[in-house]
Amino acid sequence: MAGPFPPFEPHGGGGPKLSEIPLRMLVPNVITVLAICAGLSGIRLAFEGRVEIAVVMVLIAAFLDAVDGRVARMLKASSNFGAQMDSLADIVNFGVAPPLVLYAYVLDQAGALGWIAALLFAIACCLRLARFNVMLDDPNRPAWHTDYFVGVPAPAGAALVLLPVYLGFLGIAPDMTMALAASAYTVLIGFLLVSRLPVYSGKSSGSRVPREYVLPLILGLALYVLLLTSYTWLTLTVSAGCYLIFLIFSMRAYSRRAEREEQKAAEAAAKTEDKEA
């Protein structure tokens, strides 16, 4: 009679041996691990007082986190394990590291209010990521909705919430007034993460670039990188401000797109009724 547990299989029941896994399958996961290391190192550096390097480490973590998925698709190395690991890395890099760096820099001066603001942002980021994962499996979601995020995406929220740090490096003293303002701002960004605000993702136009725009796009990216390396904190401050303004135009674009799609649906329904009649 068979026992309650299956027989032990040294090499068969626990998945493939390490020697059987292609190297290309490991590359995206290694990038994800490096992103986690960068995010956690940023937290340590912040509490050691090396805030500038800490911010850079958090931004590097965000960059690596954005790259690993694309690398996985390029290498055809996507897997459920990698997707789960990437989600956990997002929580660390976007939900935990940025508010803790901000807390070590200025929020601690606001006492309990600063800590509450940091916690609320971390919780909001976790909720945002969970909702994103659930919506991926929604079969009733219209196809055109994939062109928009629901709420500010976690990577953008991580970069936005560090705005008080950018301003501090530009000369604004991190005093009690700034701590209270930064606490309110942190809660606001957390609210934008979990809101229903439509944010244009560019997925429909991101895969193809018209030929006439290739060289201007390359030149623009090169200019941005040069500004980022030469005027780092000013460039990041302006970028954060521009993104907040972009949210307004994104909401208007969504409203116009929704009206067009509703009109198309109504016209299609009317044609169907005419044919049936």
C-alpha positions in Angstrom: 0.0 0.0 0.0 1.3 3.4 -0.9 2.1 5.7 2.0 0.7 9.3 2.5 3.7 10.8 0.8 5.2 10.1 -2.7 8.5 8.2 -2.8 11.6 10.3 -2.6 13.2 11.0 -5.9 16.7 12.4 -5.7 16.7 14.1 -9.1 13.2 13.8 -10.5 10.6 15.3 -8.2 12.2 18.7 -7.4 12.4 20.1 -10.9 15.5 20.1 -13.2 19.0 20.0 -11.8 21.0 23.3 -11.9 23.2 21.8 -14.7 20.0 21.3 -16.8 18.9 25.0 -16.6 20.0 27.0 -19.7 22.2 30.0 -18.8 19.9 32.4 -20.6 17.2 31.5 -18.0 19.4 32.6 -15.2 20.4 36.0 -16.6 17.1 37.9 -15.9 17.0 36.5 -12.3 20.5 37.6 -11.7 19.6 41.1 -12.8 16.6 41.0 -10.4 18.9 39.9 -7.5 21.3 42.7 -8.3 18.4 45.2 -8.2 17.4 43.9 -4.8 20.9 44.3 -3.6 21.1 47.9 -4.9 17.8 48.8 -3.2 18.7 47.3 0.1 22.2 48.9 -0.1 20.5 52.3 -0.7 18.7 51.9 2.7 21.9 51.1 4.5 23.8 54.1 2.9 20.9 56.4 3.8 21.0 55.5 7.5 24.8 55.9 7.4 24.3 59.5 6.2 25.5 58.9 2.6 22.2 60.0 1.1 23.4 61.0 -2.3 24.9 57.6 -3.0 21.8 56.0 -1.5 19.5 57.8 -3.9 21.7 56.7 -6.8 21.5 53.1 -5.6 17.7 53.3 -5.5 17.6 54.7 -9.0 20.0 52.0 -10.2 17.7 49.4 -8.6 14.7 50.9 -10.4 16.7 50.8 -13.7 17.7 47.2 -13.2 14.2 46.3 -12.3 12.9 47.8 -15.5 15.6 46.0 -17.6 15.2 42.4 -16.3 11.8 41.9 -17.9 12.9 43.2 -21.2 16.0 41.0 -21.0 13.8 38.0 -20.2 11.7 38.6 -23.3 14.7 39.2 -25.6 16.3 35.9 -24.4 13.0 34.1 -24.4 13.7 33.3 -20.8 10.4 34.3 -19.2 9.1 32.1 -16.4 6.6 32.0 -13.6 9.5 31.9 -11.1 11.0 35.0 -12.6 7.7 36.8 -12.6 7.1 36.1 -8.9 10.6 37.1 -8.1 10.3 40.3 -10.0 7.1 41.2 -8.1 8.9 40.7 -4.8 11.8 42.8 -6.0 9.3 45.6 -6.9 8.1 45.7 -3.3 11.6 46.2 -2.0 12.9 48.6 -4.7 9.8 50.7 -5.1 7.8 50.3 -1.9 10.5 50.0 0.8 13.8 51.5 -0.2 12.5 55.0 -1.4 10.4 55.9 1.7 13.1 54.6 4.0 15.8 56.7 2.3 13.4 59.7 2.5 12.8 59.0 6.2 16.5 58.8 6.9 17.0 62.2 5.1 14.1 64.3 6.4 10.9 62.5 7.4 12.4 61.5 10.8 12.3 65.1 11.8 8.5 65.0 11.6 8.5 62.2 14.3 5.6 59.8 14.1 4.0 61.7 11.2 7.0 61.1 9.1 7.1 57.4 9.9 3.3 57.1 9.2 3.8 58.7 5.8 6.6 56.3 5.0 4.5 53.3 6.0 1.5 54.5 4.0 3.6 54.9 0.9 5.0 51.4 1.3 1.5 49.9 1.8 0.2 51.9 -1.1 3.0 50.5 -3.3 2.2 46.9 -2.3 -1.5 47.4 -3.0 -0.6 49.0 -6.4 1.6 46.1 -7.4 -1.0 43.5 -6.3 -3.8 45.3 -8.3 -1.5 45.4 -11.3 -0.9 41.6 -11.1 -4.6 40.9 -10.7 -5.6 43.1 -13.7 -3.2 41.2 -16.0 -5.5 38.2 -15.7 -8.7 40.1 -16.3 -10.3 38.7 -19.5 -13.0 41.3 -19.5 -10.7 44.3 -19.7 -10.9 46.1 -23.1 -7.8 45.8 -25.2 -7.3 49.6 -25.5 -7.1 49.8 -21.7 -3.6 48.3 -21.9 -2.3 51.6 -23.2 -2.9 53.1 -19.7 -1.8 52.2 -16.2 -4.4 52.4 -13.5 -2.7 54.8 -11.0 0.9 56.0 -11.1 3.2 53.0 -11.8 5.4 51.9 -8.9 8.8 52.9 -10.6 7.5 56.4 -11.3 6.1 56.7 -7.8 9.5 55.7 -6.3 11.2 58.4 -8.4 8.6 61.0 -7.5 8.6 60.4 -3.7 12.3 61.2 -3.6 11.6 64.8 -4.8 12.2 66.3 -1.3 15.7 64.8 -1.4 16.4 66.3 -4.8 15.3 69.7 -3.5 17.5 69.3 -0.4 20.5 68.7 -2.6 19.7 71.9 -4.5 19.9 73.9 -1.3 16.6 73.7 0.6 17.4 72.9 4.2 15.8 69.6 5.5 14.3 71.3 8.6 11.0 70.7 10.4 8.9 72.6 7.9 10.3 70.6 5.0 9.8 67.4 7.0 6.1 68.2 7.5 5.7 69.2 3.8 7.5 66.1 2.7 5.2 63.9 4.9 2.2 65.3 3.2 3.8 64.9 -0.2 4.7 61.3 0.5 1.1 60.5 1.4 -0.1 62.3 -1.8 2.2 60.2 -4.0 1.0 57.0 -2.2 -2.6 58.1 -3.0 -1.7 58.5 -6.7 -0.3 55.0 -6.7 -3.6 53.4 -5.6 -5.9 55.8 -7.4 -7.8 55.1 -10.5 -6.0 57.8 -12.3 -5.3 56.7 -16.0 -1.6 57.1 -16.8 -0.5 56.7 -20.4 1.9 53.8 -20.7 2.9 54.1 -24.4 2.8 50.4 -24.9 0.9 50.7 -28.2 3.5 53.0 -29.7 6.6 51.9 -27.8 7.5 48.9 -30.0 7.8 50.9 -33.2 9.3 54.3 -33.8 8.8 56.1 -37.1 12.0 56.4 -39.1 12.0 60.2 -39.2 11.9 60.3 -35.4 14.8 57.9 -34.8 17.7 60.4 -34.9 15.8 63.1 -32.9 14.9 60.5 -30.3 18.5 59.3 -30.0 19.7 62.9 -29.7 17.1 63.7 -27.1 18.0 60.7 -25.0 21.7 61.6 -25.2 20.9 65.1 -24.1 18.9 63.9 -21.2 21.7 61.6 -20.1 24.2 64.4 -20.3 22.0 66.7 -18.3 21.5 63.9 -15.8 25.2 63.4 -15.3 26.1 67.2 -15.3 23.1 68.6 -13.4 21.8 65.5 -11.6 19.5 66.9 -8.9 18.1 69.7 -11.0 17.4 67.3 -13.9 15.6 64.9 -11.6 13.6 67.8 -10.0 12.5 69.1 -13.4 11.7 65.5 -14.5 9.5 64.9 -11.5 7.7 68.2 -12.1 7.2 67.4 -15.7 5.8 64.0 -14.9 3.3 65.4 -12.5 2.1 67.8 -15.2 2.0 64.9 -17.7 -0.5 63.1 -15.4 -3.0 65.9 -16.1 -2.7 65.5 -19.9 -2.8 61.7 -19.6 -6.2 62.0 -17.8 -7.5 64.2 -20.6 -6.2 61.9 -23.3 -7.9 58.9 -21.6 -11.2 60.8 -21.4 -11.1 61.6 -25.2 -10.1 58.0 -26.0 -12.9 56.6 -23.9 -15.4 58.8 -25.8 -14.1 57.5 -29.1 -14.2 53.9 -28.0 -17.8 54.3 -26.7 -18.8 55.9 -30.0 -17.2 53.0 -32.0 -18.9 50.5 -29.8 -22.3 52.2 -30.3 -21.8 52.3 -34.1 -20.8 48.6 -34.2 -23.9 47.7 -32.1 -26.1 49.8 -34.4 -24.7 48.0 -37.5 -25.3 44.6 -35.9 -28.9 45.5 -35.1 -29.4 46.7 -38.7 -28.1 43.4 -40.1 -30.3 41.3 -37.8 -33.3 43.4 -38.8 
